[in-house]
Amino acid sequence: MILVLAYLLIPALIVFACQKFSLLDKAGVVVLSFALGIAIAAGLDLSLFFETDTITAVQKDVSEISIAIALPLLLFSINVKSALNLAGDTLKGMGLALLSVMVISIIGAVIFNDQVADVWQVAGMSVGAYTGGGPNMAAIKSAIDGKESIFVTMVTYDILFSAMYLIFVMTVGQKLFGLFLNKYQPKNNDETEIDYAGMEHMADETAHGYKKLLNVKLAPQTLASFLTSGVVVGLALFIASLVPETYKSTTTIVGITSLGLVASFIPQVRHLANSFQLGMYLILVFCFTMGTMTDTSIFTNIDLGLASYITFILVGSLIMQALLCKLFKVDTDTFLITSSAAIMSVPFIPVIAGALKNREILLPGFAAAIIGYAVGNYLGIFVAHITQFLITG
């Protein structure tokens, strides 16, 4: 019980520290949760205090349960209809981004087949990460029974390479791709305050966004969102129990995703306070727990094959999307915001829009990222099985 409470509550201490110290907040609560977990794995032998089997069992249970409950919570507050309407021309750019990630992941899997163990699992999880986000990657890992060691290594490399991608987009991306892509044409010159169209809860990537979870007045709605998520997970598990054992994991994740999206169409569910924040907190729990499971030798013994494959996906999909955007006459800013929506997900959209000095692209960027969250699991599972078929026949 003590170990379970530690995994559940230590992320809260990280959030509190980030609220107090802006420098920590700039690093990001997700990164710090994972980093602290890794630090504990490297410097603290938990087996001195608990049985090894107990530690392994608790880590597995906490990580699987937290991501299963988090996924519907993140989906509940999505207004799918508004997201599609807001996307406009950006929808075309996002479609090209998703296609590029899928195609390059499959091509890369064939190229790196001899260098990366279980490359089909890596391909599926990469598509989840680079069309939706970290939660999608974790969900796909469960759906395809991906190996824990591969997933943890991927998360570590993903943080490193995604940071490099972000720096590139924010510094030279606009100038570089602007050399051959069309320039963005402003739709209006209105400099009024940004209207987030009900998506402001996704725009706050700081630790202060979690303060609402402590609002006593909102506690009944927070509890209702948690229980509703539990119902969704329960229904998905029931449906999965009706299919053959081979398909249970995939059916469970597809069921959770689909039922979560269906629930988002119910106004009473979509308007529940704190569903997104609670889901993100559970993501922190998941990240911290996974960090403590890290084999720290991955830092001294870099898996060049896996690192090269992930780099191939990021660079290759960026180039392929740019070429397709040229063909379909998608402008530079729309290209960059949709690429970022796929690879970096929702919280980074305001950062990218600010770097591009384009306020108009913000809402379409949110919409594109939300669509990525919604379809990431489906695309990742599809690519994993297609890749497995191509490699093993």
C-alpha positions in Angstrom: 0.0 0.0 0.0 2.9 2.4 0.8 4.4 1.8 -2.6 1.1 2.4 -4.4 0.6 5.6 -2.5 4.1 6.7 -3.4 3.5 6.2 -7.1 0.2 8.0 -6.9 1.3 11.0 -4.7 4.9 11.8 -5.7 3.7 13.4 -9.0 1.6 15.7 -6.9 4.8 16.9 -5.1 6.3 17.5 -8.5 3.3 19.6 -9.6 3.5 21.6 -6.3 7.2 22.2 -6.8 6.6 23.4 -10.4 3.9 25.8 -9.2 6.3 27.3 -6.7 9.4 27.5 -9.0 8.9 28.8 -12.5 12.2 27.4 -13.7 11.0 23.9 -12.9 7.7 24.6 -14.6 9.5 25.5 -17.8 11.0 22.1 -17.9 7.5 20.6 -17.7 5.8 18.4 -15.2 5.6 15.4 -17.6 9.4 15.5 -18.3 10.2 16.0 -14.6 7.9 13.1 -13.6 9.7 10.8 -15.9 13.1 12.2 -15.0 12.5 11.7 -11.3 11.4 8.1 -11.9 14.6 7.5 -13.8 16.7 9.1 -11.0 15.1 6.8 -8.5 15.7 3.8 -10.7 19.4 4.8 -11.0 20.1 5.8 -7.4 17.7 3.9 -5.1 17.4 0.2 -4.7 13.8 -0.3 -3.9 14.4 -4.0 -3.2 16.0 -3.0 0.1 12.5 -1.9 1.3 10.1 -4.1 -0.6 10.1 -7.6 -2.2 11.2 -7.6 -5.8 8.0 -9.4 -6.9 5.9 -6.8 -5.1 7.7 -3.9 -6.7 7.3 -5.4 -10.2 3.6 -6.2 -9.6 2.8 -2.7 -8.3 4.7 -1.0 -11.1 2.8 -3.1 -13.7 -0.6 -2.5 -12.1 -0.2 1.2 -11.5 1.1 1.9 -15.0 -1.6 -0.1 -16.8 -4.5 1.1 -14.7 -3.4 4.8 -14.8 -3.2 4.9 -18.6 -6.5 2.9 -19.0 -8.4 5.4 -16.9 -6.6 8.5 -18.2 -7.4 7.8 -21.9 -11.2 8.3 -21.6 -10.7 11.3 -19.3 -8.6 13.0 -22.0 -11.2 12.2 -24.6 -14.3 13.2 -22.7 -13.7 17.0 -23.1 -13.1 16.8 -26.8 -15.8 18.4 -28.9 -15.2 16.3 -32.1 -17.6 18.3 -34.2 -16.1 21.7 -33.3 -12.6 20.3 -33.8 -13.5 19.2 -37.3 -15.2 22.5 -38.1 -12.3 24.6 -36.7 -9.7 22.6 -38.6 -10.7 24.0 -42.0 -7.7 23.9 -44.4 -5.6 22.6 -41.5 -7.5 19.3 -41.8 -5.8 18.7 -45.1 -2.3 19.4 -43.6 -3.1 17.1 -40.6 -4.2 14.3 -43.0 -0.9 14.6 -44.8 1.0 14.6 -41.5 -0.7 11.4 -40.3 -0.1 9.7 -43.7 3.5 10.7 -43.7 4.2 9.3 -40.2 2.5 6.0 -41.1 4.2 5.5 -44.4 7.7 6.4 -43.1 7.2 4.2 -40.0 6.4 1.2 -42.2 9.3 1.9 -44.6 11.7 2.4 -41.7 10.6 -0.8 -40.1 11.5 -2.7 -43.3 14.9 -0.9 -43.5 15.8 -1.3 -39.8 14.3 -4.8 -39.4 17.7 -6.4 -38.8 18.8 -3.7 -36.4 15.7 -3.2 -34.1 14.2 -6.0 -32.1 10.5 -6.4 -32.5 10.5 -3.5 -34.9 6.8 -3.9 -35.7 6.0 -3.0 -32.0 8.3 0.0 -32.3 6.5 1.0 -35.6 3.0 0.9 -34.0 4.0 2.7 -30.8 5.9 5.4 -32.8 2.8 6.0 -35.0 0.8 6.4 -31.8 3.3 8.9 -30.4 3.7 10.9 -33.6 0.1 11.1 -34.6 -1.4 11.6 -31.1 0.9 11.7 -28.2 2.4 9.8 -25.2 -0.9 8.4 -24.0 -1.5 6.9 -27.4 1.9 5.3 -27.4 1.2 3.8 -24.0 -2.2 2.6 -25.1 -0.8 0.9 -28.2 1.8 -0.8 -26.1 -0.9 -2.4 -24.1 -3.0 -3.2 -27.2 -0.2 -5.1 -29.0 1.3 -6.6 -25.8 4.5 -4.6 -26.4 7.6 -5.3 -24.4 8.1 -3.1 -21.4 11.8 -2.7 -22.0 11.2 -1.4 -25.6 8.6 1.0 -24.5 10.7 2.5 -21.7 13.6 3.0 -24.0 11.4 4.5 -26.7 9.9 7.0 -24.2 13.4 8.1 -23.2 14.6 8.6 -26.8 11.2 10.2 -27.7 11.7 13.0 -25.1 15.3 13.7 -26.4 14.5 13.7 -30.2 11.1 15.5 -29.8 12.9 18.3 -27.9 15.4 18.6 -30.8 12.5 18.7 -33.3 10.8 21.4 -31.3 13.9 23.6 -31.3 14.2 23.1 -35.0 10.6 24.1 -35.8 10.8 27.2 -33.4 14.1 28.5 -34.8 14.8 27.8 -38.5 11.8 25.7 -39.6 9.6 28.5 -40.9 12.5 30.1 -42.9 13.8 26.8 -44.3 10.4 25.4 -45.5 9.3 28.9 -46.5 11.8 28.7 -49.3 9.6 26.3 -51.3 6.2 26.3 -49.6 3.6 29.0 -50.1 3.5 31.8 -47.5 0.5 31.8 -45.1 -2.2 34.3 -46.1 -3.8 36.0 -43.1 -7.6 35.6 -43.0 -8.1 38.8 -41.0 -6.1 41.4 -39.1 -8.1 41.2 -35.9 -5.7 41.5 -32.9 -8.4 40.9 -30.2 -7.8 38.5 -27.4 -7.6 34.8 -28.5 -10.8 32.9 -28.2 -9.9 29.3 -27.3 -13.4 28.1 -28.3 -13.8 26.1 -25.1 -10.3 24.4 -25.4 -8.4 26.6 -23.0 -8.1 23.7 -20.6 -5.9 22.0 -23.2 -3.9 25.2 -23.8 -2.4 25.5 -20.3 0.7 23.3 -20.3 1.9 24.7 -17.0 1.6 23.1 -13.5 -0.9 25.7 -12.6 -3.5 24.0 -14.7 -3.7 21.3 -12.0 -4.9 23.6 -9.3 -8.6 23.0 -10.4 -8.3 19.5 -9.1 -8.2 20.9 -5.5 -11.3 23.0 -6.0 -13.8 21.6 -3.4 -16.8 22.9 -5.4 -15.7 21.0 -8.4 -15.1 17.7 -6.4 -18.5 16.1 -7.3 -17.8 16.6 -11.0 -14.2 15.4 -10.7 -15.5 12.3 -9.0 -18.2 11.9 -11.7 -15.6 12.1 -14.5 -13.4 9.5 -12.7 -16.4 7.1 -12.2 -17.5 7.6 -15.8 -14.1 6.7 -17.0 -14.2 3.6 -14.9 -17.5 2.6 -16.5 -15.9 3.1 -20.0 -12.9 0.9 -19.0 -15.3 -1.7 -17.5 -17.4 -1.9 -20.6 -14.3 -2.2 -22.8 -13.0 -5.1 -20.6 -16.4 -6.8 -20.9 -16.4 -6.5 -24.7 -12.9 -7.8 -24.8 -13.9 -10.8 -22.7 -16.1 -11.9 -25.6 -13.4 -12.2 -28.2 -10.6 -14.8 -28.5 -7.6 -14.4 -26.2 -5.3 -13.2 -29.0 -7.4 -10.2 -29.7 -8.3 -9.2 -26.1 -5.6 -6.5 -25.6 -6.3 -4.8 -28.9 -10.1 -5.0 -28.4 -9.7 -3.5 -24.9 -7.8 -0.4 -26.1 -9.9 0.1 -29.2 -13.0 -0.3 -27.0 -11.7 2.3 -24.4 -10.9 4.8 -27.2 -14.2 4.3 -29.1 -16.4 4.4 -26.0 -14.5 7.5 -24.7 -15.1 9.3 -28.0 -18.8 8.2 -28.0 -19.1 9.6 -24.4 -17.7 12.9 -25.6 -20.8 13.4 -27.7 -22.9 13.4 -24.5 -23.0 17.1 -23.3 -23.3 16.1 -19.7 -20.1 14.1 -20.0 -18.2 16.6 -22.2 -18.9 19.4 -19.8 -17.7 17.6 -16.6 -15.1 19.8 -14.9 -11.6 18.5 -14.5 -11.8 15.4 -16.7 -8.9 16.6 -18.8 -6.8 17.7 -15.8 -7.5 14.5 -13.9 -6.5 12.5 -17.0 -3.3 14.5 -17.4 -2.5 13.9 -13.7 -2.8 10.1 -14.2 -0.5 10.5 -17.2 2.1 12.0 -14.7 1.5 9.0 -12.4 2.1 6.7 -15.5 5.3 8.6 -16.5 6.7 8.5 -13.0 6.0 4.8 -12.6 7.5 4.0 -16.0 10.6 6.1 -15.1 11.2 3.9 -12.0 11.1 0.8 -14.3 13.9 2.2 -16.5 17.0 0.2 -17.1 19.5 3.0 -16.7 22.0 1.1 -18.9 20.2 2.5 -21.9 22.0 5.8 -21.3 25.5 4.2 -21.4 24.7 1.6 -24.0 22.7 3.6 -26.6 20.6 1.4 -28.9 21.9 2.9 -32.1 19.4 0.9 -34.2 16.4 2.1 -32.3 17.7 5.7 -32.0 18.3 5.7 -35.8 14.9 4.4 -36.5 13.1 7.0 -34.4 15.3 9.7 -36.1 14.4 8.3 -39.5 10.7 8.6 -38.6 10.9 12.2 -37.4 13.1 13.5 -40.2 11.5 11.3 -42.9 7.9 12.1 -42.1 8.8 15.9 -41.9 10.3 15.8 -45.4 7.5 13.6 -46.9 4.8 15.9 -45.4 6.6 19.0 -46.7 6.7 17.5 -50.2 3.0 16.5 -50.1 2.2 20.0 -48.8 4.0 21.5 -51.8 1.9 19.2 -54.1 -1.4 20.0 -52.4 -0.5 23.7 -52.0 -0.5 23.8 -48.2 1.3 26.9 -46.8 4.3 26.9 -44.6 2.6 27.8 -41.3 -0.1 25.2 -41.7 2.5 22.6 -42.6 4.5 23.4 -39.4 1.5 23.6 -37.1 0.1 20.3 -38.3 3.4 18.6 -38.1 3.8 19.8 -34.6 0.2 18.8 -33.8 1.0 15.3 -34.8 4.5 15.0 -33.3 4.3 17.2 -30.2 0.5 17.1 -29.4 -1.9 19.6 -27.8 0.1 21.4 -25.1 2.8 22.6 -27.5 0.4 24.2 -30.0 0.5 27.7 -28.3 4.3 27.5 -28.1 4.6 26.7 -31.9 2.0 29.3 -32.9 3.9 31.9 -30.8 7.2 31.0 -32.5 5.5 31.3 -35.9 4.1 34.7 -34.9 0.8 33.6 -36.2 -2.2 33.9 -33.8 -4.7 32.7 -36.5 -3.1 29.3 -36.7 -3.7 28.6 -32.9 -7.3 27.2 -33.0 -6.8 25.2 -36.1 -3.7 23.8 -34.5 -5.6 22.7 -31.4 -8.2 21.1 -33.6 -5.6 19.2 -35.6 -3.9 17.9 -32.4 -7.2 16.9 -30.9 -8.0 14.9 -34.1 -4.5 13.3 -33.7 -5.4 12.2 -30.1 -8.7 10.7 -31.3 -7.3 8.6 -34.2 -3.7 7.8 -32.9 -4.7 4.5 -31.3 -6.4 3.2 -34.4 -3.5 4.2 -36.7 -0.9 2.8 -34.4 -2.5 -0.6 -34.0 -3.1 -0.7 -37.8 0.5 0.1 -38.6 1.8 -2.4 -36.0 -0.2 -5.3 -37.5 0.6 -4.3 -41.1 4.3 -4.0 -40.3 4.2 -7.4 -38.6 2.6 -9.0 -41.6 5.1 -7.4 -44.0 8.1 -8.5 -42.0 7.0 -12.0 -40.9 4.6 -12.8 -43.7 
